[in-house]
Amino acid sequence: MSESATILVADDDDSIRTVVTQALSRAGYEVRSTGNASTLWQWVENGDGDLVITDVVMPDENGLDLVPKIRRIRPNLRIVVMSAQNTLLTAVKATERGAFEYLPKPFDLKELVSVVKRGLDARSKDNGLGNARASEEQVEEALPLIGRSPAMQEIYRTLARLMPTDLTVMITGESGTGKELVARALHDYGKRKGKPFVAVNVAAIPRDLIESELFGHEKGSFTGAVNRSTGRFEQANGGTLFLDEIGDMPMEAQTRLLRVLQEGEYTTVGGRTPIKSNVRVIAATHHDLKRLIRRGLFREDLYFRLNVVPIRLPPLRERTEDIPELVRHFLGRAANEGLPWKIIEPDALELLQQHNWPGNVRELENMMQRLAALYSEEVIDADIIDTELHDGRGHTEHAVTQTGGLADAVDAHMKSYFSAHDGALPAAGLYGRVLREVERPLIMQTLQVTRGNQVKASEVLGLNRNTLRKKIRELGIPIIKGSE
């Protein structure tokens, strides 16, 4: 595509039009801009332009509604949708209606220019977008995922691209980050919506029953198998099977799962007749699977079969700007369930944003439910939040209190942790998780005290400097700029 290509830009914000026009002009493109949808539509009808960039909210028409109309009369014209309504549904709608790309505002101008170049280069190729159609049904506005941070925006864009596919997805992230919500979003807004969504927590199934649970069994195949039983693969036929905590799957079951992914068929336990599998598999784990592979606990070939598209969910401490919106969402949900409506004061919100949230979004949701259920005050102030964060109801029992040492704090936390599981054993790997929870703040605080000097920090910690660097990488500790 020649650099003399013409780009049509529609946005009712003068400043946005100006910076976009300047950036594209510097890149060698001719730009025509307008502040309304009707002028853009007239240009498109006249056959003008080689690529369209449109905002969603405009004074005369919604930009998303314009996309399928443009696709009908000029199916090869690539359309880039930009929007300040940065939700998963916006990204999904843009993709469903045939947009080439979705860019959340504010966006990087270099990325915009790169997207324009890709769109022009792809114009002569048929990548299937010409067959995209607008959904005739109104998409429900109940957001499956909450947050407008840059980290969540990238996840929304990835999910929107995956919706029309059947690609296998591996979701990684700490406990409580919302891995099942992402899997459900992929299903509910994808090509298998309306079909079964079956979720299996692999860690919660006894090792000797996992194969029967997944693939079913025949009558008499083992002691206690008095009848034929269908497995989760059969129950999810035509839909999606979500395998949570895949890192805890025994090696024997891993081998059978690999065969399903490779051959598209399986046999029940005790059965001989192959059964065709028509299931999209989405897996999730909080484990480092590459580390498990090195330890001989996870098959490398299965990892590559599952990790076709990796999605990493950030912990809440990496997207604290989303906390106010999450708080409103959870308090609104509590009110819908009959609990009193609560308002969080700004200084109380600041305290929430300063908290480390080891339990992630799930921990925040639990706190909002407690606030709605246990406090008579309509307005929740900073004192209440401070009490919640430090009286043992939250997760700050990790910290050393004034009345006890680290051992006492860990002891109190573990009692609370096992109590929260209601007597059921938690997922495997607890020892490693607790060590990581202690190691991370220990190293972070030492680095802060030494102003980022890793030589001094390694001396204080009694660690080899290379060991410290390795732990910084493994634990995802941000580098503190200072004197090295």
Rosetta blueprint (number, residue, H / E / L):
1 M L
2 S L
3 E L
4 S L
5 A L
6 T E
7 I E
8 L E
9 V E
10 A E
11 D L
12 D L
13 D L
14 D H
15 S H
16 I H
17 R H
18 T H
19 V H
20 V H
21 T H
22 Q H
23 A H
24 L H
25 S H
26 R H
27 A L
28 G L
29 Y L
30 E E
31 V E
32 R E
33 S E
34 T E
35 G L
36 N L
37 A H
38 S H
39 T H
40 L H
41 W H
42 Q H
43 W H
44 V H
45 E H
46 N L
47 G L
48 D L
49 G L
50 D L
51 L E
52 V E
53 I E
54 T E
55 D E
56 V L
57 V L
58 M L
59 P L
60 D L
61 E L
62 N L
63 G H
64 L H
65 D H
66 L H
67 V H
68 P H
69 K H
70 I H
71 R H
72 R H
73 I H
74 R L
75 P L
76 N L
77 L L
78 R E
79 I E
80 V E
81 V E
82 M E
83 S E
84 A L
85 Q L
86 N L
87 T L
88 L H
89 L H
90 T H
91 A H
92 V H
93 K H
94 A H
95 T H
96 E H
97 R L
98 G L
99 A L
100 F L
101 E E
102 Y E
103 L E
104 P E
105 K L
106 P L
107 F L
108 D L
109 L H
110 K H
111 E H
112 L H
113 V H
114 S H
115 V H
116 V H
117 K H
118 R H
119 G H
120 L H
121 D H
122 A L
123 R L
124 S L
125 K L
126 D L
127 N L
128 G L
129 L H
130 G H
131 N H
132 A L
133 R L
134 A L
135 S L
136 E L
137 E L
138 Q L
139 V L
140 E L
141 E L
142 A L
143 L L
144 P L
145 L L
146 I L
147 G L
148 R L
149 S L
150 P H
151 A H
152 M H
153 Q H
154 E H
155 I H
156 Y H
157 R H
158 T H
159 L H
160 A H
161 R H
162 L H
163 M L
164 P L
165 T L
166 D L
167 L L
168 T L
169 V E
170 M E
171 I E
172 T E
173 G L
174 E L
175 S L
176 G L
177 T L
178 G L
179 K H
180 E H
181 L H
182 V H
183 A H
184 R H
185 A H
186 L H
187 H H
188 D H
189 Y L
190 G L
191 K L
192 R L
193 K L
194 G L
195 K L
196 P L
197 F E
198 V E
199 A E
200 V E
201 N E
202 V H
203 A H
204 A H
205 I L
206 P L
207 R H
208 D H
209 L H
210 I H
211 E H
212 S H
213 E H
214 L H
215 F H
216 G L
217 H E
218 E L
219 K L
220 G L
221 S L
222 F L
223 T L
224 G L
225 A L
226 V L
227 N L
228 R L
229 S E
230 T L
231 G L
232 R H
233 F H
234 E H
235 Q H
236 A L
237 N L
238 G L
239 G L
240 T E
241 L E
242 F E
243 L E
244 D E
245 E L
246 I H
247 G H
248 D H
249 M L
250 P L
251 M H
252 E H
253 A H
254 Q H
255 T H
256 R H
257 L H
258 L H
259 R H
260 V H
261 L H
262 Q H
263 E H
264 G L
265 E E
266 Y E
267 T L
268 T L
269 V E
270 G L
271 G L
272 R L
273 T L
274 P L
275 I E
276 K E
277 S L
278 N L
279 V L
280 R E
281 V E
282 I E
283 A E
284 A E
285 T E
286 H L
287 H L
288 D L
289 L H
290 K H
291 R H
292 L H
293 I H
294 R H
295 R L
296 G L
297 L L
298 F L
299 R L
300 E H
301 D H
302 L H
303 Y H
304 F H
305 R H
306 L H
307 N L
308 V L
309 V E
310 P E
311 I E
312 R E
313 L L
314 P L
315 P L
316 L H
317 R H
318 E H
319 R L
320 T H
321 E H
322 D H
323 I H
324 P H
325 E H
326 L H
327 V H
328 R H
329 H H
330 F H
331 L H
332 G H
333 R H
334 A H
335 A H
336 N H
337 E L
338 G L
339 L L
340 P L
341 W L
342 K L
343 I E
344 I E
345 E L
346 P H
347 D H
348 A H
349 L H
350 E H
351 L H
352 L H
353 Q H
354 Q H
355 H L
356 N L
357 W L
358 P L
359 G L
360 N H
361 V H
362 R H
363 E H
364 L H
365 E H
366 N H
367 M H
368 M H
369 Q H
370 R H
371 L H
372 A H
373 A H
374 L H
375 Y L
376 S L
377 E L
378 E L
379 V E
380 I E
381 D L
382 A H
383 D H
384 I H
385 I H
386 D H
387 T H
388 E H
389 L H
390 H H
391 D L
392 G L
393 R L
394 G L
395 H L
396 T H
397 E H
398 H H
399 A L
400 V L
401 T L
402 Q L
403 T L
404 G L
405 G L
406 L H
407 A H
408 D H
409 A H
410 V H
411 D H
412 A H
413 H H
414 M H
415 K H
416 S H
417 Y H
418 F H
419 S H
420 A H
421 H L
422 D L
423 G L
424 A L
425 L L
426 P L
427 A L
428 A L
429 G L
430 L H
431 Y H
432 G H
433 R H
434 V H
435 L H
436 R H
437 E H
438 V H
439 E H
440 R H
441 P H
442 L H
443 I H
444 M H
445 Q H
446 T H
447 L H
448 Q H
449 V H
450 T L
451 R L
452 G L
453 N L
454 Q H
455 V H
456 K H
457 A H
458 S H
459 E H
460 V H
461 L H
462 G L
463 L L
464 N L
465 R H
466 N H
467 T H
468 L H
469 R H
470 K H
471 K H
472 I H
473 R H
474 E H
475 L L
476 G L
477 I L
478 P L
479 I L
480 I L
481 K L
482 G L
483 S L
484 E L
